[in-house]
Amino acid sequence: MKTHIYLFSIIFSLYSASAQQVQWASKVIKFSSDLGGKQFGIKRILGKPDVFPQGGYSGNAWTPKNALDGREIIIVGYEKPQTVKQVAVFENLNAGCVTRIFVSTDGEKFDAVWSRKANYKTPRYKTTLTTDRSYYFKRKRRKVEEVPDVFNPGIEYAILDNAIANVAAVKVEFSFALLPGQKQIDAIGISDSEIPIDAKINTKPVFDNLPNPESLNFDKEIFNCILTNDGQQLYFTVTENDKDAVYLCQKEANNKWSTPIAQTALNSNERYNYIEYSGADFMIKGGIPYTINSGASGFEFIDKSGAKEPIKITAFNNYEDTADLTITANKKQLILAINTDFTQGGTDLYFTTRKDDGTYGLLQNMGKSINSANDESTPQLLSDTKTLLFSSTGYSSFGDHDIYCSYRLDDTWKNWSEPVNLGAKINGAEFDGSPFYDEKSEILYYIKYNEGKAFLNSVKISKASFIK
């Protein structure tokens, strides 16, 4: 995966797009077909690319009904009319099926400005991605969709013979019979320049200069980790004999971790056992069996004495066996990653507020600015209660699940900043998630998959790098 990303970076670094005027489709005017729904629907083509530069099968892309062998058209509009010299179509599966492009100044009359010539080939690249987005946390054991055998994402850069002024809409014709396999379209951009429109990952330069992460070798596959409030104890979960078991290790004088010890008292559930939070006065354990519509959530508070209190949430519902959770230190706000009828498409982040009786109110979706049509999961809210780390498959990324940070913009808990990718030093071709940031030592711990196996990694990151 990193190979083609680096190639794209080298290519695009040759150009300076500072004067380039780029717009992404802001509305759909007409289309021939789609699969409907929040995932794969026609609206997934709007806005900037959120599958590229990785490319590949995604619920965040438009999938037409005739994507295997048919002819399809789409007409999209742009927020402001502008001069157009280039139309870029981001085909994230089996690129090379654009046949004609038309432009319009009024959204009604269209003029043909580009057509596929004989022997014309769209520049394509092959990915090294070997995962199939089949999990975002091993304990869930959920299957999403397998990547098709034929992959080959690419970008159709249609350079017009003459620049056309005041373009307000673009029509694109596809012939999906030109290539085998499934087809998906991520975005359609226009520019007043011949400079290739870039598909950028939203990250920060500071993340490029991080030290190389270290792998903590416990001789076990680890699927989540939580540090205690003082940073001196590390809880993590492994799967043994088809059961998730919690282990604990201590930080020693040399800052190394002691030999992990299984926590019998915390491994009481038949299948799922994991710690989601460990504060000064309480911890939260997940994986408790629950009944839908009972108010139970599958989580419980455990205080210092070992007393347990189930966490109850009004009308709690989740289509997965388990959920991911983070909480404020005063217990007032809970954030959960769950899959319900009200998600933006996959697993979303929700929040709920503690009531006077100690239970929690209705879950509320945290909004489209942070939740995509794919999966958001494994959140950690930092002590400022504004900085959120989480994993997602829904944004431009370096691989499968990447780790992002976002910032709460107001007190509604529904307005969040655009997620920022933590960079290629941390995120790779496979799953990267379950982040836990130790604010005292300024070390990020996270789970990284490598060749299908889960490892616990750590890397030094200053607070100033991602905390506003």
Secondary structure, 3 states (H helix, E strand, C coil): CHHHHHHHHHHHHCCCCCCCCEEECCEEEEECCCCCCCCCCHHHHCCCCCCCCCCCCCCCCECCCCCCCCEEEEEEEEEEEEEEEEEEEEEEECCCCEEEEEEECCCCCCEEEEECCCCCCCCECCCCCCCCCCCCCHHHCCCCCCCCCCCCCEEEEEEEEEEEEEEEEEEEEEEHHHCCCCCEEEEEEEECCCCCCCCCCCECHHHHHCCCCEEECCCCCCCEEEECCCCCEEEEEEEECCEEEEEEEEECCCCCECCCEECHHHCCCCCCCEEEEECCCEEEEECCCCCCCCCEEEEEEEECCCCEEEEEECCCCCCCCCCEEEECCCCCEEEEEECCCCCCCCCEEEEEEECCCCCECCCEECCCCCCCCCCEEEEEECCCCCEEEEEECCCCCCCCCEEEEEEECCCCCCCECCCEECCCCCCCCCCEEEEEEECCCCEEEEEEEECCEEEEEEEECCHHHHCC
